[in-house]
Amino acid sequence: MRLVNLLQFTDINVLPFSDNIPAAVITYLDPTVESLRFDEKDQKTVIRLKFKGKEEIVMNNPIQLNNYFSSGTVKGMITFTLAQEVLQKGGYIVVDEVENHFNKEIVTTLMRFFMDSKLNKNGGTLIFSTHYPELLDEYDRNDSIYIIRNRNGITVENLSTILKRNDIKKSDAYQSGFLEGTTPMYDAYMRLKKSIAAALK
């Protein structure tokens, strides 16, 4: 069993591996990139990055890629490369706060790959947490969604036990307060607003 733990990179996006990243992943995330290669030379990794119409850039430390790529591009290279491995072999990929550094389209692309039975023939599973309720609407069913709330301690409840109907838009139920404990309370919002107003006087 192969376990890749990227917890140390939660707040710092650095490529933790020096394998060549699939070209399709790179161009999906940044279409200005012509190539990105990792070559071994004298037991050291040499990184070769080339943008379209530009001179090749040579580096020896993955951290230097942050000078050329956004955090989302680096996180995307990591996430989609590992997702491809899980789709090929089966297994699990767990992503905390999947929306961090990603726009909604990138997140939904990742989700749809795992929902596509032609791509996901080996039962690969994507497990993620999110603060974006719109992502809930990507799912037809409620039984694979869990709502985490702080009710005198952290509770986890399957959405199918809270929301019995599938015809209700999940994001609306989440944002309206229908699910209780998923949005800030109105009186807490008003206290915060008054506190900020008082501080500005």
Secondary structure, DSSP 8 states (H G I E B T S, - for coil): ------GGGSSS------S---HHHHHHH-TTEEEEEEEEETTEEEEEEEETTS--EEES-GGGGGGTS-HHHHHHHHHHHHHHHHHHH--EEEETTTTTT--HHHHHHHHHHHH-TTT-TT--EEEE--S-GGGGGG-S-STT-EEEEESSSEEEEEHHHH---SSS-HHHHHHTTTTSSSS--HHHHHHHHHHHHHHH-
